[in-house]
């Protein structure tokens, strides 16, 4: 069909083409292998998706997904994509502990973030140490960074002791000296009862009565009648969600004149216009203001836009109040971890000690990554050092009425986890 010269030319060019394809493949192969070597960084999330804290789990998962999406769009962490694996704690410590193990042992996650339930956090802390997995709970019981903590646990939300100490002096001077403490009966409530009583007393106040009420109680009157002395100036209430609504309603029925101070985020996701006379004039501790006006910075506005929350705390698209409680801490835990991974050049779990050392004493500079403001992770107990706010319900709105600086919030470390072996 072809002449000999033509045939030789065809064979020659066929050989050249094959060689070119081979050489191209040889050049591209290392790039392909290198790309394949960028294994994802797996982050486990134990969230209260059902049970009494379901609204918290929903908001925290949404915030983490926004953080991961932002980072992945910019190339991931050290060029590695981030994947989330989410499990439901059902708001139960025993379930949370099982889900923590599942994430680490079955899903092979590298790090674990979340659980707003202090009972879950306390249950998971020893497992984090056992499995040598860094854990960032968003729960505030004091013992999480104290006697129940360890070197693998970082509490990047304010603890109850910080909240109580920071607010007690202001409360005695502004609300009264004689107090009644009412708490929900689980780990977070117990911490509030113990720490608020301690610091009220140290600042010249007096606790006349302490009351514990089972979680999920709809009728608080049997627990309150006859137990709030007439001479009491104020009540400190540690409750949230439906418990908070029932408690405020029934405290108002028993003592409509008494001043009320809610523990951290008691007002979270509540519509102040619907709370009515029972909550009018009520104060609440917070480490992150409900309204943008309380922390009106460009970084905070950008953060709220990214998580889909308007200036008064309503979720865009649903029209419902979003639980802002500690979701800033979930966001900031993720970015503190990201920065530590980059600093330590983390490759896998054998590098966890270097990540822990990078986190111990880390300065958090106000930015989009840390919109709550400048803070520091204390090296000894892994507890964030930051300031607080006091909010007040005024005519259907929530206003910041006091700001408490970080030095007034800080207390000496209960434990020194930085001396523990890895």
HUCOR-V718736 format. One record per pair of residues at least 6 apart in sequence whose C-alpha atoms are under 6 Angstrom apart, sorted by the first residue. I is the first residue (numbers start at 0). J is the second residue. If there is no record, write none. Layout:
i-><I/I>
j-><J/J>
This chain:
i-><37/39/39/39/40/41/41/41/41/42/42/42/42/42/43/43/43/43/43/43/44/44/44/44/44/45/45/45/45/46/46/46/46/47/47/47/47/47/47/48/48/48/49/50/50/52/55/58/59/62/71/88/88/92/92/95/96/96/102/110/110/111/112/112/112/113/113/113/114/114/115/115/116/117/117/117/117/118/120/128/133/133/134/135/137/139/139/140/140/140/140/141/141/141/144/145/145/149/150/153/154/155/155/155/156/159/160/161/161/163/163/164/164/165/165/167/167/168/175/176/176/177/177/177/177/177/178/178/178/178/178/179/179/179/179/179/180/180/180/181/181/181/181/182/182/182/182/183/183/183/183/183/184/184/184/215/217/219/220/232/233/233/233/234/235/235/236/236/237/239/248/251/259/260/260/261/262/263/263/264/264/267/268/268/268/271/271/272/279/280/280/281/281/282/282/283/283/284/285/285/286/286/290/290/291/293/298/298/298/299/307/307/308/308/312/312/313/313/313/314/314/331/334/339/339/339/340/343/343/359/360/360/360/361/361/362/363/363/363/364/365/365/374/374/375/375/376/376/379/379/379/380/380/380/380/385/386/386/386/387/387/388/388/388/389/389/389/390/390/390/391/391>
j-><79/79/80/81/81/81/82/108/109/83/108/109/110/111/83/84/85/102/108/111/84/85/111/112/113/86/87/113/114/56/87/88/114/53/56/87/88/89/90/56/57/87/89/89/90/90/322/322/326/306/80/94/95/118/119/119/122/123/108/132/133/134/134/135/136/135/136/137/136/137/137/138/138/138/140/186/187/186/136/151/151/152/152/153/156/158/159/158/159/187/190/158/159/160/380/413/414/416/416/381/382/328/382/383/328/191/194/408/409/194/195/198/408/407/408/198/199/202/232/204/205/204/205/206/231/232/206/207/231/233/234/206/207/208/209/234/209/234/235/209/210/211/236/188/211/236/237/211/212/213/214/238/211/212/213/242/245/246/249/257/257/258/259/259/260/261/261/262/262/265/277/277/281/282/283/283/284/284/285/285/324/322/320/321/322/395/396/395/392/392/393/391/392/390/391/389/390/389/387/388/387/388/310/311/310/399/366/367/370/370/314/315/314/315/320/321/319/320/321/320/321/369/368/354/357/358/354/353/354/378/376/377/378/375/376/375/373/374/375/373/372/373/384/385/383/384/382/383/415/416/417/412/414/415/416/405/403/404/405/402/403/401/402/403/399/400/401/398/399/400/397/398>
